[in-house]
Amino acid sequence: MPYYRQEQINARSGVHTPRSTLAAWGGQTGAQLLPLYDAHRAFVLGSRVLHADETPIGLLEPGAGKTKKAYMWAYARGAFEDMPGVVYDFCEGRGGKYPHEFLKGWTGTLVVDAYAGYDATMSLEGRKTANCLAHARRKFDELFKANASPVAAQAIGRIAWLYRVEADARGLSCEQRLQMRQERSKPLWEELHAWLRLERTRVPDGSAIAKAIDHSLNHWQALSEFLKDGAVPVDNNWIENQMRPWGLGRKNGCS
């Protein structure tokens, strides 16, 4: 909740807490918590599977009296880890230099939503990118809701079968999950790939359905990582859920 709203709420109770005082308290507390932050960051980066996402937030420009767009980046341990953990990194932009700096020294698989800003840092040795199936599905879902596309409906149905397998594998070990995926998901995945390639030849270039199909086909290798490692989830929903407090903060700040 922004300081100006806290100031107003406290004032209604007869307590005077200027925004400058609240900001000073916040800064002092943040400085004292830095060692804990550093330790938690190391804990999160100790996972060989990470999730990453970013969301815009408002940054007040000193002396300008207005806000500009900044970004809060989030990194979380893999969704199947016994001990979860998420760490946030405030940055003034969305460029690839920010994850590159934050992930220095880390190796493993990064689950992301196909944003190109991660490409440079993920090209380093010892790193793999896993793309989000839910993000690919969303392209078809939006198209189906817009014009009831039958091709989009079929894509959604085929993806749903993959999620049914994931539901059955949720409580398994990574090794058992990978085995189940190889036995049940891989044939479905190969059928989906062949079907998408066929449908792409039947739709006009530049159409909405072509763009939805191209998104999946262009990122197929990264979307397929879940078939190679049972610790890699099929989507990035785990980290998206960790970003919800920042969306709530935006809403509170504008009301």
For each residue, the residues with C-beta under 8 A, 3 or more apart:
1: 5 6 249 252
2: 5 6 249 252 253
3: 6 7 19 22 23 26
4: 7 8 19
5: 1 2 8 9 252
6: 1 2 3 9 10 17 22
7: 3 4 10 11 17 18 19 22
8: 4 5 11 12
9: 5 6 12 13
10: 6 7 13 15 16 17
11: 7 8 14 15 16 17
12: 8 9
13: 9 10
14: 11
15: 10 11
16: 10 11
17: 6 7 10 11 21 22
18: 7 21 22
19: 3 4 7 22 23
20: 23 24
21: 17 18 24 25
22: 3 6 7 17 18 19 25 26
23: 3 19 20 26 27
24: 20 21 27 28
25: 21 22 28 29
26: 3 22 23 29 30
27: 23 24 30 31
28: 24 25 31 32
29: 25 26 32 33
30: 26 27 33 34
31: 27 28 34
32: 28 29
33: 29 30 36 37
34: 30 31 37 38
35: 38 39
36: 33 39 40
37: 33 34 40 41 87
38: 34 35 41 42
39: 35 36 42 43
40: 36 37 43 44 85 87
41: 37 38 44 45 87
42: 38 39 45 46
43: 39 40 46 77 85
44: 40 41 47 50 75 76 77 85 86 87
45: 41 42 50 75 103 105 106
46: 42 43 77
47: 44 50 77 78 81 85 108
48: 78 107 108 109 231
49: 77 78 79 80 81 108 109 111 229 231 232 233
50: 44 45 47 75 76 77 78 103 106 108 109 110 111
51: 74 75 76 77 78 79 110 111 112 236 238 239
52: 73 74 75 76 99 110 111 112 118 239
53: 73 74 112 113 236 239 240 242 243
54: 71 72 73 74 94 115 117
55: 71 72 74 243 246 247
56: 69 70 71 94 250
57: 69 70 71 72 90 246 249 250
58: 67 68 69 70 250 253
59: 67 68 69 70 92
60: 64 66 67
61: 64 65 66 67 68
62:
63:
64: 60 61
65: 61
66: 60 61
67: 58 59 60 61
68: 58 59 61
69: 56 57 58 59
70: 56 57 58 59 90 91 92 93
71: 54 55 56 57 90 91 92 93 94 98
72: 54 55 57 88 89 90 91 243 246
73: 52 53 54 88 89 90 91 98 99 102
74: 51 52 53 54 55 86 87 88 89 239 242 243
75: 44 45 50 51 52 86 87 88 89 102 103 239
76: 44 50 51 52 79 84 85 86 87 238 239 242
77: 43 44 46 47 49 50 51 81 83 84 85 86
78: 47 48 49 50 51 81 111 231 232 233 238
79: 49 51 76 233 237 238
80: 49 174 177 230 231 233
81: 47 49 77 78 84 85
82:
83: 77
84: 76 77 81
85: 40 43 44 47 76 77 81
86: 44 74 75 76 77 239 242
87: 37 40 41 44 74 75 76
88: 72 73 74 75
89: 72 73 74 75 98 102
90: 57 70 71 72 73
91: 70 71 72 73 94 98
92: 59 70 71
93: 70 71 98
94: 54 56 71 91 98 117
95: 98 117
96: 99 100 116 117 118 119 120 121
97: 100 101
98: 71 73 89 91 93 94 95 101 102 117
99: 52 73 96 102 103 117 118 121
100: 96 97 103 104 120 121
101: 97 98 104
102: 73 75 89 98 99
103: 45 50 75 99 100 106 110 121
104: 100 101
105: 45
106: 45 50 103 127
107: 48 125 126 127
108: 47 48 49 50 126 127 128
109: 48 49 50 127 128 129 130 225 229 231 232
110: 50 51 52 103 118 122 127 128 129 130
111: 49 50 51 52 78 130 131 132 232 233 235 236 238 239
112: 51 52 53 115 118 129 130 131 132 236
113: 53 131 132 135 236
114: 131 132 135 136 215 219 222
115: 54 112 118
116: 96 119
117: 54 94 95 96 98 99
118: 52 96 99 110 112 115 121 122 129
119: 96 116 122 123 129
120: 96 100 123
121: 96 99 100 103 118 124 127
122: 110 118 119 127 128 129
123: 119 120 127
124: 121 127
125: 107
126: 107 108
127: 106 107 108 109 110 121 122 123 124
128: 108 109 110 122 225
129: 109 110 112 118 119 122 222 225
130: 109 110 111 112 222 223 225 226 232 233
131: 111 112 113 114 135 136 219 222 223 225
132: 111 112 113 114 135 136 223 234 235 236 237
133: 136 137 159 162 223 226 234 235
134: 137 138 234 235 236 237
135: 113 114 131 132 138 139 235 236
136: 114 131 132 133 139 140 159 215 216 219 223
137: 133 134 140 141 155 156 159
138: 134 135 141 142
139: 135 136 142 143 211 212 215 216
140: 136 137 143 144 149 152 155 156 159 212
141: 137 138 144 145 152 156
142: 138 139 145 146
143: 139 140 146 147 149 152 208 209 212
144: 140 141 147 148 149 152 153 156
145: 141 142
146: 142 143 149 208
147: 143 144
148: 144 153
149: 140 143 144 146 152 153 208 209
150: 153 154
151: 154 155 199 203 209 213
152: 140 141 143 144 149 155 156 209 212
153: 144 148 149 150 156 157
154: 150 151 157 158 195
155: 137 140 151 152 158 159 192 196 212 213
156: 137 140 141 144 152 153 159 160
157: 153 154 160 161
158: 154 155 161 162 188 191 192 195
159: 133 136 137 140 155 156 162 163 192
160: 156 157 163 164
161: 157 158 164 165 188
162: 133 158 159 165 166 185 188 189 192 234
163: 159 160 166 167 234
164: 160 161 167 168
165: 161 162 168 169 180 181 184 185 188
166: 162 163 169 170 185 233 234
167: 163 164 170
168: 164 165 180
169: 165 166 172 176 177 180 181
170: 166 167
171:
172: 169 176 177 180 230
173: 176 177 230
174: 80 177 178 229 230 231
175: 178 179 230
176: 169 172 173 179 180 230
177: 80 169 172 173 174 180 181 230
178: 174 175 181 182 227 228 229 230
179: 175 176 182 183 230
180: 165 168 169 172 176 177 183 184 185
181: 165 169 177 178 184 185 186 226 227 230
182: 178 179 185 186 227
183: 179 180 186
184: 165 180 181 187 188
185: 162 165 166 180 181 182 188 189 226 227
186: 181 182 183 189 190 227
187: 184 190 191
188: 158 161 162 165 184 185 191 192
189: 162 185 186 192 193 224 227
190: 186 187 193 194
191: 158 187 188 194 195
192: 155 158 159 162 188 189 195 196
193: 189 190 196 197 217 220
194: 190 191 197 198
195: 154 158 191 192 198 199
196: 155 192 193 199 200 213 216 217
197: 193 194 200 201 217
198: 194 195 201 202
199: 151 195 196 202 203 209 213
200: 196 197 203 210 213 214 217
201: 197 198
202: 198 199
203: 151 199 200 207 209 210 213
204: 207 210
205: 210
206: 210 211
207: 203 204 210 211
208: 143 146 149 211 212
209: 143 149 151 152 199 203 212 213
210: 200 203 204 205 206 207 213 214
211: 139 206 207 208 214 215
212: 139 140 143 152 155 208 209 215 216
213: 151 155 196 199 200 203 209 210 216 217
214: 200 210 211 217 218
215: 114 136 139 211 212 218 219
216: 136 139 196 212 213 219 220 223
217: 193 196 197 200 213 214 220
218: 214 215
219: 114 131 136 215 216 222 223
220: 193 216 217 223 224
221: 224 225
222: 114 129 130 131 219 225
223: 130 131 132 133 136 216 219 220 226
224: 189 220 221 227 228
225: 109 128 129 130 131 221 222 228 229 232
226: 130 133 181 185 223 229 232 233 234
227: 178 181 182 185 186 189 224
228: 178 224 225 232
229: 49 109 174 178 225 226 232
230: 80 172 173 174 175 176 177 178 179 181
231: 48 49 78 80 109 174
232: 49 78 109 111 130 225 226 228 229
233: 49 78 79 80 111 130 166 226 236 237 238
234: 132 133 134 162 163 166 226
235: 111 132 133 134 135 238
236: 51 53 111 112 113 132 134 135 233 239 240
237: 79 132 134 233 240 241
238: 51 76 78 79 111 233 235 241 242
239: 51 52 53 74 75 76 86 111 236 242 243
240: 53 236 237 243 244
241: 237 238 244
242: 53 74 76 86 238 239 245
243: 53 55 72 74 239 240 246 247
244: 240 241 247 248
245: 242 248 249
246: 55 57 72 243 249 250
247: 55 243 244 250 251
248: 244 245 251 252
249: 1 2 57 245 246 252 253
250: 56 57 58 246 247 253 254
251: 247 248 254 255
252: 1 2 5 248 249 255
253: 2 58 249 250
254: 250 251
255: 251 252
